Each structure stands twice: as C-alpha cells, then as structure tokens.
Amino acid sequence: MAFAPILSDLGVEARRFEPGGDSCIAAGRAPALLQIGREGWALALVEGPRSEPALARLRNELWPALHVVALFQADESGVHRETLQGRKRIGEAVTFRGMVLAARRREEVLSPTATVSKFDTNAGGWNGEPGQPGYAHFRWMRRYVALFAQPKAGARVLDFGCGAGWVGIEAARAAGNAELAAFDPSPEMVRNAEKNARESGVSRFVGRTGFGEDPPFSERFPTVLSSGVVSFSPDQERWFDGLARCCESGGTLVIGDLNPASRGMEHRRATRPLLPARELNALTAEAARAQLERRGFVHECTAGYQLTRPVPQLAHWSDTKLHGALSPILLAWNRLRAGPTSDLGAFDSWVQRFRAP
Ligand SMILES: C[S@@+](CC[C@H](N)C(=O)[O-])C[C@H]1O[C@@H](n2cnc3c(N)ncnc32)[C@H](O)[C@@H]1O
C-alpha cells in the first residue's frame, strides 16, 4: 500500500484510507484532500516535488479549518517525516512520489486538552534558565510588558495566562510587592509561577488553574496583564469576554502578543510549511484593539518590542553556535528600539495599554 508507512506513523488503520466516497472532503482538486475518520487526520497529497513556498501556500489555504502538523516526503530514498521537532526516516521507498501534509482540525490542535498537555510537558522550557545565553532577553521581555502597565503602588495584579509568572511578578514588584493573582491552564505552570513569586519576594500570591475563556477568578482587578496568551485561544471572542470580566472599572489592562504583520512573521508564513499553530492564530495589534474597543476599553498606547528578522535569527545563531557572544548586543538593540510606534512592521511582538470601562 503506497501510504502504509505514513498511516502507520500517524497511528491510522490502513483500511480507513479510502479515496473517494464520504472520506473525501475535496475531491477532484490538486492536491487530493482526504479526511480519515475517527483518528481525525486530514491528509493533503501532492504528487512530485514541491518547493517550500508552494507547500506553505497550501498550508495557508488549509488554515483556519485545518492545521498542518507534519510533512511526509516520499521519494526513492524512502519516506521521511518532518515536524517542528525535526526530521526522521520512517520507512522504505513506496510507489507514491511526492509530499503528504498531515493536518488536524484547528479546534483540536488548540483544544484545552492539547494546551494543558503541551504546557505541562514543557513547563520548564517556559521558565527560562538563568545562565543560558537567552535568559537576559527572556526576562527583559517580561519586564517590558509588566512596566508598560505603569503599576501603581499597592494595586493588586492579575496575570491572565501566567505561564511561569514572570510578567505578573515584575508588575507586582513594581507596585511595591502588591498582591499577585495568576492563572494558567497548566498546573505545572502555576506551580512554577508560585515558586518564582515566592523566591522573588512576592509573598502574597494566589495561583489557580483555568482558561481565559472562563477565568477562575470572579473578582475584578485594578491591573490585569496578559502576555503571549490570546494566540493560543481557539475561541478569541470568549477569551476577550473573559479578559474584560476580570478588569476593574477605570483599571489598567495590558495585553501583548506575537505580531503576525511583522516582516519576519510574513516571511515565515510565506516560506515555511510547518509553523506553530499560534503563529497562524495570532491577532494583529489593530484586531486586538478592535476587540477591546467593542467592549468599551479605551486605548492608551501601543508599542513594539522584539525586533523582527534578522534579529531573532541572529539571536538563535548566537545562542546555539557562539555561546551567546552576540546576545548582549542584540538585547541592547532590542531595548533601544522598543517603544510606542504606529508602524509595527519591524517588531515581532506588540503590547497595548487600555483603560477599563
Ligand atoms: C507563551 S506562554 C506565555 C506565558 C506568560 N504569560 C509569559 O509572558 O511568559 C502562553 C501561556 O498561555 C497559556 N494559555 C494557553 N491557552 C490559554 C487560554 N485559552 N487561556 C489562558 N491561558 C492560556 C499557556 O498554558 C501558557 O502558559
């Protein structure tokens, strides 16, 4: 069977692979698009070699219904699987020659179960490691977002999707060790945030598990921060409703995330067939602002931080090949350029401040 190694790799029974009939969701097009029953995989078959930009275009066409999570290449040398984690040979050559894009539904990739599992598994990776070349940059970004809130002395802080908690911790410290509430879907992340808060001297900390779409705090807070979270939400309307519900009237809301409109992000979408779902799911600063203005929030300021291509590529190269030799210079460059702007094209991340209605 031409696709046996691929189906076996995906854990799909070969007999389910039935071109035509009910299983075929886009017959007669090139590429053939086939959906495979219960296991939830959709495969896009592309015969012959294809360039990376051509595969990236196909991936963009499948989004937002489907998200491509693996790419199989079948040629005379065998069948190889490529994911964001790397490339691996999975079988001998088969009769099919070409590419197979393996996709899952967006809702499934961004589902609560997938989110908890992903962040629980890699909670340490999001904590940052002191002494590593990128650590100063990692902590600077969180401090930048925290201080963008201009925290007021004693005002309680809520970190909405806290991860390891650094944004909330920096804000609470800037507010004179104010009380910090934080939540995240991942229990492991909340545990890390609690430990980090304690070790940073933020003694009044309440951590809970929960999602932004249904926040686990019923009270409202004078300072709310959410950094790098909305791009993971499968239901951004509900997520913004949840965010708005947590803000005290007249209080400060700071939200930041990836900038899908930066030159670097646009280049990645045009040239890379495999990308994390959040990069496709991310909102522009304008779209996020419109969501909040519809809910009565008043915009105060938008800033760009984290310079786009080639800075992240140089930082990666510096960290992995030069033991971080360039990291201080790149960080200094980022710090110099970060700030209020109406042209976000040069930045991979945006942050905005609003006044709550
Ligand atoms: C990129 S990390 C950012 C963590 C932290 N805010 C920071 O800036 O370091 C994204 C975090 O969002 C959380 N998350 C994902 N989906 C979420 C949702 N729907 N509601 C709230 N948090 C979510 C994840 O568990 C993860 O800890």
PDBQT file of the ligand as one rigid body, heavy atoms in Angstrom, charges set to zero:
ROOT
HETATM    1  C1  LIG A 401       3.756  31.813  25.616  1.00  0.00    +0.000 C 
HETATM    2  S1  LIG A 401       3.223  31.329  27.200  1.00  0.00    +0.000 S 
HETATM    3  C2  LIG A 401       3.248  32.933  27.959  1.00  0.00    +0.000 C 
HETATM    4  C3  LIG A 401       3.319  32.850  29.448  1.00  0.00    +0.000 C 
HETATM    5  C4  LIG A 401       3.456  34.194  30.179  1.00  0.00    +0.000 C 
HETATM    6  N1  LIG A 401       2.256  34.994  30.077  1.00  0.00    +0.000 N 
HETATM    7  C5  LIG A 401       4.663  34.973  29.695  1.00  0.00    +0.000 C 
HETATM    8  O1  LIG A 401       4.508  36.003  29.043  1.00  0.00    +0.000 OA
HETATM    9  O2  LIG A 401       5.778  34.493  29.968  1.00  0.00    +0.000 OA
HETATM   10  C6  LIG A 401       1.497  31.069  26.946  1.00  0.00    +0.000 C 
HETATM   11  C7  LIG A 401       0.735  30.640  28.172  1.00  0.00    +0.000 C 
HETATM   12  O3  LIG A 401      -0.660  30.762  27.895  1.00  0.00    +0.000 OA
HETATM   13  C8  LIG A 401      -1.334  29.685  28.475  1.00  0.00    +0.000 C 
HETATM   14  N2  LIG A 401      -2.606  29.512  27.742  1.00  0.00    +0.000 N 
HETATM   15  C9  LIG A 401      -2.815  28.857  26.591  1.00  0.00    +0.000 A 
HETATM   16  N3  LIG A 401      -4.107  28.945  26.223  1.00  0.00    +0.000 NA
HETATM   17  C10 LIG A 401      -4.711  29.698  27.171  1.00  0.00    +0.000 A 
HETATM   18  C11 LIG A 401      -6.046  30.150  27.355  1.00  0.00    +0.000 A 
HETATM   19  N4  LIG A 401      -7.000  29.837  26.487  1.00  0.00    +0.000 N 
HETATM   20  N5  LIG A 401      -6.312  30.906  28.432  1.00  0.00    +0.000 NA
HETATM   21  C12 LIG A 401      -5.334  31.246  29.319  1.00  0.00    +0.000 A 
HETATM   22  N6  LIG A 401      -4.061  30.830  29.200  1.00  0.00    +0.000 NA
HETATM   23  C13 LIG A 401      -3.757  30.066  28.136  1.00  0.00    +0.000 A 
HETATM   24  C14 LIG A 401      -0.382  28.534  28.349  1.00  0.00    +0.000 C 
HETATM   25  O4  LIG A 401      -0.672  27.480  29.248  1.00  0.00    +0.000 OA
HETATM   26  C15 LIG A 401       0.967  29.194  28.570  1.00  0.00    +0.000 C 
HETATM   27  O5  LIG A 401       1.382  29.122  29.907  1.00  0.00    +0.000 OA
ENDROOT
TORSDOF 0
